[in-house]
Amino acid sequence: MPGEESFDEGYSMGALVAAVNKKGGSSVPTAVTMLKELVHRGVDAHGVATPNSVAIAKSVEGLAIENMNSHIVLGHNLSRFCTRDRPQPVLAEDFALIFEGRLFPSPNLSEVERVVEMLENAPHRNAEKIVEKLEGSYVFAIAFADMLIAGRDTIGLNPLYYGENETTYALASERKALWAIGVDNPRSFPPGNVMVASERGFSFKPVRTLTKPSPETINMEIATKRLKNLLQKSTEKRVSDLNKVAVAFSGGLDSSVITVLAQKCGVDVHLFSVGLENQSEAQFAETAADALGLPLHLQKYTIDDVRSILSKVLWLIEEPSVIKIGIAIPLYWVAENSSKLGFKVLLTGLGGDELFGGYQKYLREYERYGAAAVRNALYDDVAESYEANFQRDNQVCSLHKVELRLPFMDQDVVNFGLGLPIDLKITSAEDSLRKRVLRATAQKLGVPSFIARRAKKAIQYATGVNKAIRRLAKEKGLNSHGYVRQIFRRIYPEVRAR
């Protein structure tokens, strides 16, 4: 195994790349090029593997790849979260593997060792069992002599993109790595699928995808009791390996529910909130944190702070979207602040609005088309969250080496939430509160009523970031969309801004 160095065993967090040369040439240079684009996701160790060899080094430039030659190649960048974090790819008897992500609950073995164990005896066939049986936020890639097999968890919590150019089929944790090798239109890897790629082409197979459950017949009392138990179990699975955890905290319903659930698990919980100066929401976050009896780390910013960070965050999220940048900037600050204080895991309430009907748009859907249409819209929004939300947030947090965990996006919580009747979420087209079952569950958990019954305000408006972007755009004689697209084109001139 040329170039391999000694590291402690464990699991790893970072970046995954994979390449298959269509014409049988070596994919090693391609993998190295992609890894160089993703060093911000992993700085402690770097690895490249063919199906029968691996090189590990402390820098991409230090990889001993001179004698490596294969048309199927994997690459990984590692950020070490603890002493047992292990560089990847890893070699087994006749394949190389990258498993990037987390399993819930945490296995007795490290994640990558657990997967190697699953693949023993029949690795080609057992690759599908990873997606079929393992719950978590993960992507993986397996290099065999004649094919590449890759997969993604059912919800799509960890980012993975794929595409091709004239010579190569490729995968990467971020689009910028694919753009660097001339893949012009990367697409998001479909959650719950396994992909098989070889010189002859590639294909996807759905293994365990999100399905729309039939609506349950259930009353509010039973629903809140079951939801409370499911959310508690979900949170326990996501903090069981932690002594302390950060929560992205607005003082709103979703983040307060997650906060109380984490408290009940016995970990040291710290709350992190951000906003621009003179935003009333910051004062409410302080009031809510006091009511919950937890420390709040509140940081206020200025319009100049938005101006200075805008390009970097656009580079991270890889999309010229005003809505996404308005959400990503506050999360960037929260991840940065929590990382500076030594927190490696950040919990957020992401998914609560999509599961329980939090957005104003659901009222419009209700008024025009009725409750059945709202149910369909909720399912669609959850199913599409991997592209709308999860990729953005993972890529923002990755720069600060903060792992994002989402208790609302547990498989059991998602299935139960989507199966609830609409009248437990939204009572009518005039329901200004919405999320009724979650509000009732919050009160059962002990969330104070003034929080549990507070109307929702979107983060980009609550923090003042959206207004700041409008002001910056106006200075340039542009609207917000034109301003964001202009900056995006400077960052990624080779990419057509949508």
RODO-2510 file (C-alpha; in nm, 4 decimals, decimal comma):
residues 498
     n   res          X          Y          Z
     1     m     0,0000     0,0000     0,0000
     2     p     0,2222     0,2826    -0,1264
     3     g     0,2460     0,6027     0,0711
     4     e     0,0319     0,4876     0,3648
     5     e     0,1039     0,6484     0,7027
     6     s    -0,0009     0,5539     1,0560
     7     f    -0,3197     0,7054     1,2015
     8     d    -0,5583     0,6047     1,4798
     9     e    -0,8569     0,3992     1,3752
    10     g    -1,2112     0,5378     1,3745
    11     y    -1,4588     0,7031     1,1432
    12     s    -1,4033     1,0100     0,9298
    13     m    -1,5713     1,3274     0,8136
    14     g    -1,4705     1,5142     0,5022
    15     a    -1,5000     1,4927     0,1247
    16     l    -1,5612     1,2050    -0,1148
    17     v    -1,4639     1,1925    -0,4824
    18     a    -1,4755     0,9056    -0,7310
    19     a    -1,3971     0,8729    -1,1008
    20     v    -1,4365     0,6127    -1,3756
    21     n    -1,2470     0,6670    -1,7002
    22     k    -1,4734     0,5703    -1,9923
    23     k    -1,1788     0,4809    -2,2153
    24     g    -0,9824     0,2712    -1,9667
    25     g    -0,7204     0,5349    -1,8886
    26     s    -0,6026     0,6233    -1,5399
    27     s    -0,8452     0,8210    -1,3224
    28     v    -0,5843     0,8994    -1,0578
    29     p    -0,5029     1,2523    -1,1858
    30     t    -0,8756     1,3277    -1,2091
    31     a    -0,9350     1,2236    -0,8484
    32     v    -0,6425     1,4346    -0,7280
    33     t    -0,7731     1,7390    -0,9151
    34     m    -1,1118     1,7000    -0,7466
    35     l    -0,9578     1,6512    -0,4017
    36     k    -0,7682     1,9788    -0,4370
    37     e    -1,0994     2,1604    -0,4812
    38     l    -1,2361     2,0145    -0,1572
    39     v    -0,9539     2,0558     0,0933
    40     h    -1,1762     2,2920     0,2956
    41     r    -1,3873     1,9866     0,3847
    42     g    -1,0910     1,7884     0,5165
    43     v    -0,7477     1,9118     0,6181
    44     d    -0,5986     1,6423     0,8418
    45     a    -0,5401     1,3556     0,5985
    46     h    -0,5916     1,2832     0,2302
    47     g    -0,6235     0,9558     0,0447
    48     v    -0,6514     0,8057    -0,3023
    49     a    -0,7264     0,4415    -0,3765
    50     t    -0,7588     0,2019    -0,6658
    51     p    -0,9340    -0,1323    -0,6072
    52     n    -0,6053    -0,2839    -0,4839
    53     s    -0,3859     0,0015    -0,3582
    54     v    -0,4134     0,3089    -0,1387
    55     a    -0,2024     0,6170    -0,0724
    56     i    -0,2565     0,8279     0,2406
    57     a    -0,0729     1,1516     0,3203
    58     k    -0,1031     1,4701     0,5239
    59     s    -0,1471     1,6813     0,2101
    60     v    -0,2886     1,6185    -0,1354
    61     e     0,0466     1,7162    -0,2843
    62     g     0,2186     1,4552    -0,0662
    63     l     0,0198     1,1604    -0,2018
    64     a     0,2503     0,8932    -0,3441
    65     i     0,0519     0,8180    -0,6581
    66     e     0,3337     0,7647    -0,9104
    67     n     0,2759     0,3901    -0,9352
    68     m    -0,1024     0,3976    -0,9052
    69     n    -0,2915     0,3286    -1,2257
    70     s    -0,6584     0,2360    -1,2534
    71     h    -0,9595     0,3539    -1,4500
    72     i    -1,1649     0,3401    -1,1258
    73     v    -1,0354     0,5580    -0,8401
    74     l    -1,1634     0,6919    -0,5063
    75     g    -1,0409     0,9948    -0,3115
    76     h    -1,1058     1,1328     0,0359
    77     n    -1,0180     1,4376     0,2467
    78     l    -1,0433     1,3932     0,6247
    79     s    -1,1075     1,6310     0,9108
    80     r    -1,0378     1,4495     1,2345
    81     f    -1,3186     1,4879     1,4877
    82     c    -1,1691     1,2594     1,7528
    83     t    -0,8678     1,0359     1,8115
    84     r    -1,0288     0,7371     1,6399
    85     d    -1,1073     0,9188     1,3164
    86     r    -0,9549     0,7123     1,0399
    87     p    -0,8262     0,8301     0,7021
    88     q    -0,9968     0,6845     0,3967
    89     p    -1,0238     0,5172     0,1484
    90     v    -0,9809     0,1803     0,3212
    91     l    -0,8847    -0,1407     0,1462
    92     a    -1,0618    -0,4731     0,1855
    93     e    -0,9826    -0,8032     0,0128
    94     d    -1,0918    -0,7042    -0,3386
    95     f    -1,2269    -0,3498    -0,3155
    96     a    -1,1612    -0,0012    -0,1796
    97     l    -1,4251     0,1865     0,0206
    98     i    -1,5163     0,5366     0,1332
    99     f    -1,8010     0,5791     0,3809
   100     e    -1,8562     0,9481     0,4457
   101     g    -2,1030     1,0298     0,7207
   102     r    -2,2671     0,9042     1,0343
   103     l    -2,4841     0,6126     1,1443
   104     f    -2,7593     0,6462     1,4074
   105     p    -2,7371     0,5118     1,6656
   106     s    -2,3576     0,5038     1,6729
   107     p    -2,2331     0,1482     1,6073
   108     n    -1,9960    -0,0395     1,8357
   109     l    -1,7472    -0,0414     1,5494
   110     s    -1,6581     0,2760     1,3651
   111     e    -1,8893     0,3544     1,0750
   112     v    -1,6476     0,2512     0,8040
   113     e    -1,5598    -0,0729     0,9837
   114     r    -1,9305    -0,1482     1,0242
   115     v    -1,9774    -0,1115     0,6489
   116     v    -1,6732    -0,3245     0,5641
   117     e    -1,8221    -0,5933     0,7874
   118     m    -2,1535    -0,5733     0,5987
   119     l    -1,9793    -0,6094     0,2638
   120     e    -1,7900    -0,9275     0,3513
   121     n    -1,8505    -1,2419     0,1433
   122     a    -2,0667    -1,0761    -0,1244
   123     p    -1,9690    -0,7090    -0,1524
   124     h    -2,1360    -0,6466    -0,4899
   125     r    -2,4703    -0,7726    -0,3666
   126     n    -2,4394    -0,6385    -0,0126
   127     a    -2,3728    -0,2827    -0,1273
   128     e    -2,7482    -0,2338    -0,1575
   129     k    -2,7924    -0,3474     0,2032
   130     i    -2,6052    -0,0376     0,3222
   131     v    -2,8904     0,1815     0,2009
   132     e    -3,1572    -0,0751     0,2811
   133     k    -3,0600    -0,1353     0,6450
   134     l    -2,8497     0,1533     0,7793
   135     e    -3,0027     0,4744     0,9081
   136     g    -2,7956     0,7889     0,9155
   137     s    -2,6584     1,0757     0,7115
   138     y    -2,4070     0,9293     0,4695
   139     v    -2,2753     0,8688     0,1199
   140     f    -2,0404     0,5919     0,0120
   141     a    -1,8409     0,4680    -0,2841
   142     i    -1,6866     0,1263    -0,3495
   143     a    -1,4209     0,0669    -0,6155
   144     f    -1,4021    -0,2815    -0,7670
   145     a    -1,1756    -0,3887    -1,0523
   146     d    -1,4609    -0,3672    -1,3030
   147     m    -1,7107    -0,1208    -1,1550
   148     l    -1,7842     0,1593    -0,9102
   149     i    -2,0828     0,1286    -0,6745
   150     a    -2,2054     0,4343    -0,4829
   151     g    -2,5024     0,5207    -0,2659
   152     r    -2,6734     0,7820    -0,0515
   153     d    -2,8983     0,7650     0,2542
   154     t    -3,2775     0,7655     0,2165
   155     i    -3,3302     1,1304     0,3133
   156     g    -3,0230     1,2697     0,1345
   157     l    -2,8690     1,4389     0,4374
   158     n    -2,5082     1,4346     0,3104
   159     p    -2,4325     1,6009    -0,0224
   160     l    -2,3232     1,4041    -0,3278
   161     y    -2,3204     1,5108    -0,6925
   162     y    -2,2524     1,3231    -1,0138
   163     g    -2,1912     1,3970    -1,3795
   164     e    -1,9751     1,3209    -1,6793
   165     n    -1,7476     1,4810    -1,9335
   166     e    -1,6073     1,3310    -2,2545
   167     t    -1,3773     1,0879    -2,0742
   168     t    -1,5048     1,0414    -1,7191
   169     y    -1,8007     0,9569    -1,4965
   170     a    -1,7450     1,1294    -1,1627
   171     l    -1,8871     1,1798    -0,8135
   172     a    -1,8012     1,4456    -0,5555
   173     s    -1,9248     1,5935    -0,2286
   174     e    -1,9501     1,9378    -0,3894
   175     r    -2,0128     2,0609    -0,7419
   176     k    -1,6958     2,2701    -0,7559
   177     a    -1,4902     1,9493    -0,7768
   178     l    -1,6875     1,8371    -1,0812
   179     w    -1,6724     2,1786    -1,2456
   180     a    -1,2921     2,1612    -1,2045
   181     i    -1,2758     1,8557    -1,4348
   182     g    -1,5116     1,9953    -1,6968
   183     v    -1,8428     1,8459    -1,5802
   184     d    -2,0714     2,1333    -1,6758
   185     n    -2,4026     2,0229    -1,5288
   186     p    -2,3576     1,8227    -1,2073
   187     r    -2,6740     1,6717    -1,0654
   188     s    -2,7590     1,5726    -0,7130
   189     f    -2,7309     1,1996    -0,6471
   190     p    -3,0857     1,0696    -0,5788
   191     p    -3,1362     0,9724    -0,2128
   192     g    -3,2026     0,6097    -0,1305
   193     n    -3,0433     0,4964    -0,4567
   194     v    -2,7399     0,2902    -0,5502
   195     m    -2,5443     0,3733    -0,8644
   196     v    -2,3329     0,1290    -1,0661
   197     a    -2,0793     0,2793    -1,3061
   198     s    -1,8262     0,1228    -1,5412
   199     e    -1,6619     0,2022    -1,8741
   200     r    -1,9924     0,1097    -2,0405
   201     g    -2,2020     0,3675    -1,8543
   202     f    -2,3874     0,4158    -1,5284
   203     s    -2,7325     0,3418    -1,3894
   204     f    -2,9310     0,4050    -1,0704
   205     k    -3,1409     0,1625    -0,8713
   206     p    -3,3882     0,2817    -0,6045
   207     v    -3,3282     0,0771    -0,2903
   208     r    -3,4928     0,2584    -0,0002
   209     t    -3,6471     0,5848    -0,1079
   210     l    -3,8880     0,8104     0,0764
   211     t    -4,2500     0,7038     0,0211
   212     k    -4,5743     0,8824     0,1003
   213     p    -4,7446     0,6989     0,3889
   214     s    -5,1211     0,6613     0,4035
   215     p    -5,2803     0,9112     0,6448
   216     e    -5,3419     0,7730     0,9924
   217     t    -5,6663     0,8005     1,1848
   218     i    -5,5379     0,9484     1,5088
   219     n    -5,6397     1,2203     1,7540
   220     m    -5,4256     1,5054     1,8865
   221     e    -5,3616     1,3494     2,2280
   222     i    -5,2244     1,0229     2,0908
   223     a    -5,0364     1,2006     1,8123
   224     t    -4,8528     1,4316     2,0516
   225     k    -4,7599     1,1432     2,2795
   226     r    -4,6166     0,9390     1,9918
   227     l    -4,4403     1,2366     1,8363
   228     k    -4,2814     1,3269     2,1696
   229     n    -4,1437     0,9736     2,2077
   230     l    -4,0168     0,9553     1,8498
   231     l    -3,8430     1,2922     1,8741
   232     q    -3,6836     1,1988     2,2044
   233     k    -3,5465     0,8746     2,0593
   234     s    -3,4232     1,0568     1,7500
   235     t    -3,2375     1,3152     1,9573
   236     e    -3,0900     1,0503     2,1859
   237     k    -2,9471     0,8702     1,8827
   238     r    -2,7894     1,1934     1,7625
   239     v    -2,6227     1,2967     2,0890
   240     s    -2,5395     0,9582     2,2413
   241     d    -2,1707     0,9937     2,1518
   242     l    -2,1420     1,3537     2,2764
   243     n    -2,0676     1,5308     2,6053
   244     k    -2,1719     1,8710     2,4729
   245     v    -2,3667     1,9994     2,1756
   246     a    -2,4475     2,3314     2,0100
   247     v    -2,7993     2,4222     1,8982
   248     a    -2,8738     2,6802     1,6283
   249     f    -3,1273     2,8785     1,8298
   250     s    -3,3766     3,1410     1,7217
   251     g    -3,6122     3,1154     2,0164
   252     g    -3,8745     2,9771     1,7804
   253     l    -4,0715     2,6555     1,8055
   254     d    -3,8441     2,4142     1,6171
   255     s    -3,5126     2,5135     1,7742
   256     s    -3,6715     2,5252     2,1216
   257     v    -3,8103     2,1728     2,0817
   258     i    -3,4668     2,0455     1,9795
   259     t    -3,3092     2,2318     2,2718
   260     v    -3,5399     2,0762     2,5313
   261     l    -3,4982     1,7299     2,3791
   262     a    -3,1186     1,7624     2,3951
   263     q    -3,1417     1,8821     2,7567
   264     k    -3,3389     1,5713     2,8474
   265     c    -3,0571     1,3564     2,7038
   266     g    -2,8177     1,4869     2,9688
   267     v    -2,5626     1,6558     2,7422
   268     d    -2,4225     2,0043     2,7980
   269     v    -2,6357     2,2206     2,5672
   270     h    -2,5243     2,5637     2,4448
   271     l    -2,7405     2,7881     2,2294
   272     f    -2,6056     2,9954     1,9415
   273     s    -2,7937     3,2829     1,7844
   274     v    -2,6974     3,5534     1,5340
   275     g    -2,8554     3,8607     1,3818
   276     l    -2,7883     4,2040     1,2487
   277     e    -2,7843     4,5000     1,4847
   278     n    -3,1207     4,6463     1,5866
   279     q    -3,3130     4,3252     1,5177
   280     s    -3,5835     4,2610     1,7768
   281     e    -3,5534     3,8840     1,7240
   282     a    -3,2218     3,8824     1,9109
   283     q    -3,3936     4,0112     2,2227
   284     f    -3,6575     3,7397     2,1929
   285     a    -3,3853     3,4726     2,1624
   286     e    -3,2320     3,6018     2,4872
   287     t    -3,5706     3,5897     2,6614
   288     a    -3,6344     3,2352     2,5342
   289     a    -3,2893     3,1129     2,6381
   290     d    -3,3409     3,2552     2,9867
   291     a    -3,6757     3,0763     3,0121
   292     l    -3,5059     2,7488     2,9141
   293     g    -3,2220     2,8104     3,1606
   294     l    -2,9434     2,7634     2,9076
   295     p    -2,6411     2,9711     2,8017
   296     l    -2,6924     3,1725     2,4841
   297     h    -2,4007     3,2824     2,2682
   298     l    -2,5463     3,5761     2,0766
   299     q    -2,3416     3,7547     1,8139
   300     k    -2,4597     4,0663     1,6305
   301     y    -2,3390     4,1698     1,2871
   302     t    -2,3543     4,4673     1,0527
   303     i    -2,4367     4,5169     0,6875
   304     d    -2,0616     4,5379     0,6247
   305     d    -2,0268     4,1889     0,7730
   306     v    -2,2843     4,0652     0,5208
   307     r    -2,0942     4,2372     0,2409
   308     s    -1,7625     4,0810     0,3432
   309     i    -1,8954     3,7258     0,3799
   310     l    -2,1307     3,7095     0,0832
   311     s    -1,8771     3,5847    -0,1715
   312     k    -1,7419     3,3143     0,0565
   313     v    -2,0867     3,1787     0,1374
   314     l    -2,1877     3,1808    -0,2298
   315     w    -1,8696     2,9873    -0,3042
   316     l    -1,9754     2,7320    -0,0446
   317     i    -2,3389     2,6854    -0,1471
   318     e    -2,2622     2,6971    -0,5227
   319     e    -2,5978     2,8535    -0,6172
   320     p    -2,6952     3,2159    -0,6938
   321     s    -3,0149     3,1929    -0,4891
   322     v    -3,1274     3,4907    -0,2798
   323     i    -3,3393     3,2656    -0,0595
   324     k    -3,0570     3,0197     0,0023
   325     i    -2,7935     3,2842     0,0675
   326     g    -3,0268     3,4539     0,3152
   327     i    -3,0451     3,1289     0,5141
   328     a    -2,6829     3,0270     0,4614
   329     i    -2,5216     3,3440     0,5975
   330     p    -2,6765     3,3173     0,9479
   331     l    -2,5933     2,9456     0,9571
   332     y    -2,2355     3,0232     0,8508
   333     w    -2,2008     3,2594     1,1485
   334     v    -2,3584     3,0086     1,3891
   335     a    -2,1244     2,7311     1,2706
   336     e    -1,8254     2,9647     1,2928
   337     n    -1,9095     3,0778     1,6458
   338     s    -1,9819     2,7285     1,7764
   339     s    -1,6603     2,5955     1,6220
   340     k    -1,4544     2,8680     1,7875
   341     l    -1,5884     2,7549     2,1249
   342     g    -1,4932     2,3933     2,0580
   343     f    -1,8281     2,2476     1,9496
   344     k    -1,8036     1,9860     1,6779
   345     v    -2,1741     1,9016     1,6399
   346     l    -2,4585     2,1439     1,5685
   347     l    -2,8248     2,0510     1,6058
   348     t    -3,0868     2,2452     1,4119
   349     g    -3,4638     2,2309     1,3777
   350     l    -3,4466     2,1933     1,0016
   351     g    -3,7356     1,9858     0,8678
   352     g    -3,9974     2,0912     1,1211
   353     d    -4,1700     2,3305     0,8819
   354     e    -4,1808     2,0801     0,5966
   355     l    -4,3128     1,7988     0,8152
   356     f    -4,5738     1,9927     1,0114
   357     g    -4,6871     2,2711     0,7804
   358     g    -4,4974     2,5750     0,9047
   359     y    -4,4786     2,7859     0,5907
   360     q    -4,7336     3,0466     0,4891
   361     k    -4,7486     2,8946     0,1417
   362     y    -4,9354     2,5927     0,2797
   363     l    -5,2299     2,8172     0,3667
   364     r    -5,2494     2,9327     0,0077
   365     e    -5,2411     2,5701    -0,1046
   366     y    -5,5154     2,4863     0,1452
   367     e    -5,7376     2,7721     0,0287
   368     r    -5,7017     2,6922    -0,3413
   369     y    -5,6983     2,3133    -0,3470
   370     g    -5,7847     2,1763    -0,0017
   371     a    -5,6230     1,9579     0,2636
   372     a    -5,5225     1,6744     0,0274
   373     a    -5,3139     1,9157    -0,1786
   374     v    -5,1383     2,0382     0,1349
   375     r    -5,0519     1,6807     0,2252
   376     n    -4,8983     1,6313    -0,1191
   377     a    -4,7066     1,9583    -0,0889
   378     l    -4,5614     1,8579     0,2483
   379     y    -4,4440     1,5245     0,1105
   380     d    -4,2885     1,6932    -0,1939
   381     d    -4,1078     1,9481     0,0226
   382     v    -3,9629     1,6798     0,2511
   383     a    -3,8633     1,4641    -0,0472
   384     e    -3,6935     1,7608    -0,2168
   385     s    -3,5205     1,8950     0,0940
   386     y    -3,1952     1,7240     0,0003
   387     e    -3,1609     1,9758    -0,2824
   388     a    -3,3464     2,2661    -0,1223
   389     n    -3,1886     2,2576     0,2249
   390     f    -2,9562     1,9780     0,3328
   391     q    -2,6849     2,0248     0,0719
   392     r    -2,6685     2,3986     0,1404
   393     d    -2,6405     2,3599     0,5166
   394     n    -2,3874     2,0768     0,5081
   395     q    -2,1646     2,2697     0,2698
   396     v    -2,1808     2,5843     0,4855
   397     c    -2,0917     2,3966     0,8053
   398     s    -1,8143     2,1962     0,6409
   399     l    -1,5815     2,4956     0,6232
   400     h    -1,5871     2,5236     1,0021
   401     k    -1,5555     2,1451     1,0530
   402     v    -1,8922     2,1367     1,2287
   403     e    -2,1109     1,8312     1,1816
   404     l    -2,4807     1,9014     1,1289
   405     r    -2,7356     1,6660     1,2892
   406     l    -3,1106     1,6986     1,2343
   407     p    -3,3427     1,5260     1,4840
   408     f    -3,6550     1,6047     1,2794
   409     m    -3,5089     1,4112     0,9872
   410     d    -3,5016     1,0754     1,1604
   411     q    -3,6648     0,8109     0,9380
   412     d    -3,9281     0,7206     1,1989
   413     v    -4,0112     1,0860     1,2697
   414     v    -4,0413     1,1596     0,8986
   415     n    -4,2686     0,8630     0,8310
   416     f    -4,4907     0,9454     1,1285
   417     g    -4,5033     1,3164     1,0511
   418     l    -4,5960     1,2652     0,6866
   419     g    -4,8675     1,0174     0,7863
   420     l    -5,0471     1,2542     1,0231
   421     p    -5,3809     1,3987     0,9069
   422     i    -5,3588     1,7581     0,7903
   423     d    -5,6068     1,8849     1,0479
   424     l    -5,3516     1,8071     1,3198
   425     k    -5,1107     2,0442     1,1470
   426     i    -5,3287     2,3116     0,9864
   427     t    -5,6873     2,3647     1,0985
   428     s    -5,8010     2,5909     0,8137
   429     a    -5,6834     2,8247     0,5405
   430     e    -5,6799     3,1033     0,8030
   431     d    -5,4613     2,9170     1,0552
   432     s    -5,1960     3,1756     1,1401
   433     l    -5,0076     2,9429     1,3778
   434     r    -5,0037     2,6089     1,1894
   435     k    -4,7849     2,3185     1,3123
   436     r    -5,0518     2,2455     1,5737
   437     v    -4,9334     1,8957     1,6643
   438     l    -4,5743     2,0133     1,7096
   439     r    -4,6886     2,3055     1,9256
   440     a    -4,8876     2,0675     2,1457
   441     t    -4,5875     1,8339     2,1646
   442     a    -4,3631     2,1254     2,2610
   443     q    -4,5859     2,2086     2,5553
   444     k    -4,5840     1,8434     2,6668
   445     l    -4,2032     1,8633     2,6599
   446     g    -4,2098     2,1694     2,8839
   447     v    -4,1407     2,4392     2,6250
   448     p    -4,2901     2,7618     2,7665
   449     s    -4,6219     2,8636     2,6070
   450     f    -4,4933     3,2011     2,4879
   451     i    -4,2431     3,0099     2,2722
   452     a    -4,4649     2,7182     2,1714
   453     r    -4,7406     2,9499     2,0483
   454     r    -4,5205     3,2077     1,8764
   455     a    -4,5829     3,2637     1,5060
   456     k    -4,3058     3,1602     1,2685
   457     k    -4,0656     3,4114     1,1180
   458     a    -3,8207     3,2889     0,8526
   459     i    -3,4526     3,3087     0,9480
   460     q    -3,3514     3,5318     0,6569
   461     y    -3,6049     3,7929     0,7730
   462     a    -3,5650     3,7420     1,1473
   463     t    -3,1884     3,7958     1,1331
   464     g    -3,2098     4,0958     0,8993
   465     v    -2,9870     3,9343     0,6352
   466     n    -3,2489     3,9545     0,3598
   467     k    -3,2936     4,3291     0,4168
   468     a    -2,9150     4,3782     0,4187
   469     i    -2,8800     4,2053     0,0812
   470     r    -3,1514     4,4313    -0,0622
   471     r    -2,9630     4,7369     0,0614
   472     l    -2,6338     4,6153    -0,0813
   473     a    -2,8003     4,5433    -0,4140
   474     k    -2,9592     4,8871    -0,4221
   475     e    -2,6154     5,0463    -0,3782
   476     k    -2,5179     4,8781    -0,7065
   477     g    -2,8405     4,9749    -0,8823
   478     l    -2,9584     4,6135    -0,8852
   479     n    -3,2304     4,4045    -0,7307
   480     s    -3,1322     4,1257    -0,4896
   481     h    -3,1394     3,8542    -0,7565
   482     g    -2,9260     4,0513    -0,9986
   483     y    -2,6765     4,1395    -0,7265
   484     v    -2,6346     3,7805    -0,6090
   485     r    -2,6009     3,6496    -0,9657
   486     q    -2,3369     3,9128    -1,0430
   487     i    -2,1211     3,8018    -0,7480
   488     f    -2,1762     3,4359    -0,8315
   489     r    -2,0512     3,4875    -1,1882
   490     r    -1,7304     3,6391    -1,0538
   491     i    -1,6733     3,3374    -0,8288
   492     y    -1,7671     3,0730    -1,0849
   493     p    -1,7197     3,2316    -1,4293
   494     e    -1,7418     2,8920    -1,6001
   495     v    -2,0879     2,8216    -1,4544
   496     r    -2,4044     2,9699    -1,5992
   497     a    -2,5893     3,1497    -1,3171
   498     r    -2,9493     3,0363    -1,3172
***
